[in-house]
Amino acid sequence: MKKFVLVILLLSLSIGFVFADEARDLYMRYMEEPCYRTFLDVHSLATEIEADTTVVVDMRHFYLMHVHRMEMNRYLDALVENVEAFGAGVRRNIADTLMGLGRLDLAIEIYRKAIEASPQWSCAWRHKGEAYFRNNDLDNAERALRAAIQYRQTHYDAYLMLAEVQYLQGRHRQALINMERAFLFLNYADMCEDELYSDEETQFLHLKILQANRGRRSEARALENKLRELYPNNAFWGRRR
């Protein structure tokens, strides 16, 4: 029985290597000639694997993942190259994708082009501010977020991020002002089709800002007690030890 199991195991490994070789060959073909035709060959294999419920994760998934990522970037680069052909909405979507991939400098440039096409679009300004924020450029982040608020004074997410930027700059009083302004516009939180801060993240940001303002320590303690009950496992408590 043990020999039988061993034979089956070795056979399975051998088949796995054969399948991995097929995926690697398709991967190499794509690397030699990255185009839609060679990508379709890889995609066909991915469809076969997806349809087979007995498949386990193996090297094929690495090759497939890598090719899909490269093809996405190839198309994204083509979109960037021809960005002037698109309107403000598509430009912002391209910039959002770039930001999600960590290509922050290019994302900022495409947000600039989206704003060129629609100068008073608050969401584009807010997303540009986020890209600057992620790029650790707090001064430009603040400028972009202030522009977002200028063009839509009810922009909840822009106030929240502006408060966090100012907190990191050490401007705690101004951070608290903008944090509390944000709460006035909570009903407008979904107008940019995303959620920049979860409720939990928002409350802990509020706590940090309250704690940094000496005149609001009693409120900070009350909020801290509340959050300890609601979120006892939040990493914030570990950082304080």
N, C-alpha and C positions, 0 to 999 in steps of 0.2 A: 504493500500500500504506500509506504514511504517513497519507494522508487517511482511509483506511478505519479505521485504528487510532484516529485522533483522533476520528472520528465515534462509534466504539464507546465510547471513553472518555467523551465528552460525554454520550452516551446513558445510560451507567452512572451518571454523576453526577446526571443529571436524575432517573432512577428512584430513586436514593438519597435525593434531596431530597424526592421525593413520599412515599416510605416514612417519612422523618423527619417530614414534615408530619403524616402519619397518627398517628405516635407522639406528636407534640407535641399534636395535637388531643385524643387520649385522655388525655394528661397534664393538659391544661388542664381537661378535664371532671372528672377526679378532684380537681384542686385546688379547683374550684368546689363539688364535692359529694363529699368523701372518705367513701366507704362501700364496703361489700363489692361492690355491684353495679357501680359504676364501676371498682373495682379488677379485677373479673373481665374487663372489656373489655380492660384493659391486659394482664392475664395471658394472655388468648387470643392477643394479638399476640406476646407473649413465646414462647408455645408454637409459633407458626408460625415464628418466627425460629430457634428451637432446632432445628426439624425440617429447616430448609433448610441443607444442608451447604455451600452456596456463599456464605453470608452472611459479610461481613467486618464488623469493628467499625466502627460509625458512630454518629451522634447518637441513633439509636433506643435504643441500649444505655444512653445517659445517662438518657433519659426513663424507661426501664423500671427501671433501677437505683434512680432517685430515688423513683419511685412505690412500688416494693417496700419500700424503706427506710421511707418514710412510713407505709405500711400496717402494717408490723411495729411501728413505734412507736405507732401508733394502738391496735392490739390490746394492746400492752404496757401502755399507759396505762390501758386498761380493766381489765386484770388487776391492776394496782397499786391501782386504785380499789376493786376487790372482793377484795383480798388476804385479808381476814378470812374469806372463804368457803372458803379452801383450807387444807390441812394443812401441816405443817412442810416436807415435801419439795418441794411445788410452790412454796411461798414462797421456799425457797432457790434453786430453779431460776429463778424470776423475778429474784431478786437477782443471780444469776450472769449472766443476760442483760444486766441493767442495768450491771453492772460491765464486761462485755465491750464495751458501747457507750460506756463512759467516763462514765456517769451515776452517779458514785461516791457522792454524798451520798444520793441516793434508794436506791441499792443498800444502803448501810449501814442505812438505816431499815428496809428490807424484811428484811435479815438479822436485825435486832433483833426483827422480828415472827416470823421463823422460830424464833428462840431462845425467844421467849415461848411458842410452841407446843411446843417440845422443848428445855427449858433445859439439858440435859446432852448435847446433840448436838455432839460434838467437831468434826465437819466444818463445821457452820454457824459455829461460833466461829472456826475457822481461815480460812474464806472471808471472814468479817467482818474478821478481822485483815488479810487481803490487801487488802481494799477500803480500810481505813485506811492501809495501807502505800502503796498507789498514790496515795492522797490526801495523802501526805506528812505524815500525822499519826502520828508514830512512837510517841508515848506511848500512844495508844489502841490502836495496832496491837499493842504489847507486851502490853497488858492482855488483849486478845482472844486472842492466841496463847497466853498463859499459861493462860487458861481452857480452850482447846482441849486443852492438855497435862494440865491438872487432870482433865478428864473422860476422857481417854485417854492414859495415860502412854507409850504406844508410838507416838504420832503423829509419824511421821518428818518430814513436810512442815512441821508446826508448829515443830519444833525448828530446821529449816533456816532458815525465815523469821525466827524469833526471833533466831537467830544473826546474820542479816544486819541486822536492825533494831538490835541491840546494837552491831554493828560500826559502823554509821552514826552511832550515838550516841556513839561513841568509847569504849565499854565493851568493850575488846578481850579482856580475860581472860574475862569472862562469855560473850562471843560464842564463844570457843573451847570453853568448857565445853559449851555447847548444841550447837555443831557436832559435837563428838565424841559427845555423847549421841545425836544423830540417827543416827550410823553404827551404833549399837547396835541400831537398829530399822529397818534397811534393808529387811528382809523384809516390813515393813508399809507400804511406800511407796505401794502402789496402793489403799489402803483408802478414799480419797476420790474414786475414779473419775477421777483426773486426774494429771498430772505437773507439779508446780509448778516444779521445776528439772530440767533435763536433767543427765545425768552430767557433761557438759563444764562446765556452769554450776556444778554442785556442787563440782567439783574446783578451779575458779578461785576460788570463794568461800572454800573451805578454804585455798587458798594466800594470799589476801589477809589472812585472819584470822591465819594462822600468822606471816606477815611482820610483823604488827602486835604480836606477842607476842615480846618480846626473848629470852625463855628458850627459844624454839622455832625460832630462826633456822636451825639446822642442818637441821631437818626441812623448813623452808620451802625451803631451797636444794635439797634432794633432790627435793622435789615439783616445784619449778620446773624442774629439769633433765628430769624425767619428762614434764611437760606441754609443754615446748618440743619434745620429740620427737613426742608424740601430737598436739598441736594447734599446729603452727608458724605457722598463719595467723590465730590468734585475735587479736582486736583488743586484748586485754590487753597484748600485747608492744608494739604501737604507742603505747599510752598511756604506757609506761615510758620512751620515748625522749626 
